[in-house]
Amino acid sequence: MTTTRIWAVRAGAANQVDHIFMGRNQLAVNFSDVGGDVSALPANRGAFRAVFDRAAVRPEAAPIQAGQLFRFVHEMHIGDRVVYPRKIDRMLMWGEVAGPYVYDPDGAPDYAHRRSVRWHGQLSRDAFSQGALYELGSVLTLFEVKSFADEFRLRFERGNGETAHDDDETAQVVVKDIVETTRDFIFKRLKTDLKGFPLEGFVADLFRAMGYRAHATRSVHDDGVDVIAHRDELGIEPPILKIQVKGREGNIGADPVKAFCAMVQERDVGLYVTIGGYTAAARDFARTRGNLKLIDGIEFIDLIQKYYDRLDRRHRQLIPLRRLLVPDVPTDED
């Protein structure tokens, strides 16, 4: 027996079409830029993407929005379950899809893509674990609930609506997922938008955010030292930080580290920064040098997050992040 899918659908960013969801018993999604009824489009994602590409939609948003509307029209089936998070009263509505896709602008022209829904009940958000609520926190208008689908079925369909007691393990998984997703995002931006010399400039900016006076050296010379940083105004008081930057994903071996170390005077400190990692031999060598430190991709990204608010605006626009409050629970990294 095939289990019905569970879809989460929002009634606009501020529940502005709640009257359509609850008063007309219709799920309504926006995507008004596509210009009308899409029921005649071929049932493939490419056809939907082409419509969004021609519309006034940001290029980076077009595939995401096209995918959501395609799923609403063709992947959502009659009988599938629906969760609707109501911001108005902090309730979660539970229902099932009751009809096919229709184009109906009545009552809310901008939300004319619709499907009828049959509501079965509602529960307070307090009845669900923190993990389930985080899954509903997606910014998408429409998405399939997967990770906590069993919890929603249990509480809604079996009448188990008592208040859920948050489990540290569940919250820990949620926090870890947020941390890993953020790291992946930063890594991709470093790899795609800050290749070569721009990465050296970014590292210089990071060290300025850390309180150093720092500058990239490419415009002056290129002897293997990509960034110079120091605390004093004139740059003559030790220690002077000499930094080499590598934007490669693989592990750096011992030979490149030794070659860089040879350029670092005893009174200076050498920092080797990479978005990748280091071989065991490279780390063993670094441990024999008191004025040499290796910074791998994980530590690099941790520093970016720690000093993010002090970075130059241009770099913050390249790596757009937002501060969030998450449960303060112990993780494997603590």
ChimeraX attribute file (.defattr): number of C-alpha atoms within 10 A of each C-alpha:
attribute: neighborCount
match mode: 1-to-1
recipient: residues
	/A:1	3
	/A:2	4
	/A:3	6
	/A:4	13
	/A:5	17
	/A:6	25
	/A:7	23
	/A:8	22
	/A:9	21
	/A:10	26
	/A:11	24
	/A:12	14
	/A:13	11
	/A:14	11
	/A:15	16
	/A:16	14
	/A:17	22
	/A:18	21
	/A:19	14
	/A:20	20
	/A:21	24
	/A:22	15
	/A:23	9
	/A:24	12
	/A:25	19
	/A:26	23
	/A:27	26
	/A:28	28
	/A:29	22
	/A:30	19
	/A:31	19
	/A:32	14
	/A:33	13
	/A:34	20
	/A:35	11
	/A:36	14
	/A:37	15
	/A:38	19
	/A:39	15
	/A:40	6
	/A:41	12
	/A:42	10
	/A:43	15
	/A:44	12
	/A:45	17
	/A:46	14
	/A:47	15
	/A:48	22
	/A:49	20
	/A:50	14
	/A:51	17
	/A:52	24
	/A:53	17
	/A:54	12
	/A:55	15
	/A:56	10
	/A:57	16
	/A:58	10
	/A:59	12
	/A:60	8
	/A:61	11
	/A:62	19
	/A:63	18
	/A:64	13
	/A:65	20
	/A:66	22
	/A:67	18
	/A:68	20
	/A:69	22
	/A:70	21
	/A:71	19
	/A:72	23
	/A:73	18
	/A:74	14
	/A:75	13
	/A:76	22
	/A:77	19
	/A:78	16
	/A:79	16
	/A:80	17
	/A:81	25
	/A:82	25
	/A:83	21
	/A:84	23
	/A:85	24
	/A:86	18
	/A:87	14
	/A:88	10
	/A:89	9
	/A:90	12
	/A:91	16
	/A:92	22
	/A:93	21
	/A:94	23
	/A:95	22
	/A:96	21
	/A:97	22
	/A:98	18
	/A:99	16
	/A:100	16
	/A:101	20
	/A:102	16
	/A:103	16
	/A:104	18
	/A:105	15
	/A:106	10
	/A:107	12
	/A:108	14
	/A:109	12
	/A:110	18
	/A:111	22
	/A:112	21
	/A:113	25
	/A:114	23
	/A:115	24
	/A:116	20
	/A:117	24
	/A:118	19
	/A:119	20
	/A:120	13
	/A:121	12
	/A:122	17
	/A:123	20
	/A:124	16
	/A:125	20
	/A:126	17
	/A:127	21
	/A:128	21
	/A:129	19
	/A:130	20
	/A:131	21
	/A:132	22
	/A:133	15
	/A:134	15
	/A:135	17
	/A:136	21
	/A:137	11
	/A:138	12
	/A:139	9
	/A:140	14
	/A:141	18
	/A:142	20
	/A:143	19
	/A:144	19
	/A:145	19
	/A:146	13
	/A:147	10
	/A:148	17
	/A:149	15
	/A:150	12
	/A:151	15
	/A:152	22
	/A:153	15
	/A:154	12
	/A:155	17
	/A:156	19
	/A:157	13
	/A:158	9
	/A:159	11
	/A:160	15
	/A:161	18
	/A:162	12
	/A:163	14
	/A:164	14
	/A:165	11
	/A:166	14
	/A:167	11
	/A:168	15
	/A:169	13
	/A:170	14
	/A:171	22
	/A:172	19
	/A:173	14
	/A:174	18
	/A:175	20
	/A:176	15
	/A:177	12
	/A:178	15
	/A:179	11
	/A:180	11
	/A:181	12
	/A:182	14
	/A:183	17
	/A:184	13
	/A:185	13
	/A:186	19
	/A:187	19
	/A:188	12
	/A:189	14
	/A:190	19
	/A:191	15
	/A:192	9
	/A:193	12
	/A:194	18
	/A:195	14
	/A:196	13
	/A:197	17
	/A:198	14
	/A:199	20
	/A:200	24
	/A:201	20
	/A:202	21
	/A:203	23
	/A:204	24
	/A:205	22
	/A:206	22
	/A:207	23
	/A:208	20
	/A:209	20
	/A:210	17
	/A:211	14
	/A:212	18
	/A:213	18
	/A:214	23
	/A:215	20
	/A:216	24
	/A:217	19
	/A:218	15
	/A:219	9
	/A:220	8
	/A:221	10
	/A:222	11
	/A:223	11
	/A:224	16
	/A:225	21
	/A:226	25
	/A:227	24
	/A:228	21
	/A:229	21
	/A:230	22
	/A:231	17
	/A:232	13
	/A:233	9
	/A:234	8
	/A:235	15
	/A:236	10
	/A:237	12
	/A:238	12
	/A:239	18
	/A:240	19
	/A:241	24
	/A:242	24
	/A:243	26
	/A:244	23
	/A:245	22
	/A:246	18
	/A:247	19
	/A:248	15
	/A:249	14
	/A:250	12
	/A:251	15
	/A:252	22
	/A:253	16
	/A:254	17
	/A:255	12
	/A:256	11
	/A:257	23
	/A:258	14
	/A:259	11
	/A:260	19
	/A:261	24
	/A:262	10
	/A:263	14
	/A:264	19
	/A:265	13
	/A:266	14
	/A:267	12
	/A:268	17
	/A:269	20
	/A:270	28
	/A:271	23
	/A:272	22
	/A:273	21
	/A:274	24
	/A:275	21
	/A:276	18
	/A:277	21
	/A:278	19
	/A:279	12
	/A:280	13
	/A:281	14
	/A:282	19
	/A:283	17
	/A:284	12
	/A:285	16
	/A:286	19
	/A:287	13
	/A:288	9
	/A:289	13
	/A:290	10
	/A:291	18
	/A:292	23
	/A:293	18
	/A:294	21
	/A:295	18
	/A:296	19
	/A:297	19
	/A:298	15
	/A:299	15
	/A:300	19
	/A:301	19
	/A:302	13
	/A:303	16
	/A:304	22
	/A:305	15
	/A:306	12
	/A:307	15
	/A:308	22
	/A:309	14
	/A:310	16
	/A:311	18
	/A:312	14
	/A:313	12
	/A:314	10
	/A:315	16
	/A:316	13
	/A:317	10
	/A:318	13
	/A:319	18
	/A:320	13
	/A:321	14
	/A:322	6
	/A:323	8
	/A:324	6
	/A:325	5
	/A:326	12
	/A:327	11
	/A:328	10
	/A:329	12
	/A:330	12
	/A:331	13
	/A:332	6
	/A:333	5
	/A:334	5
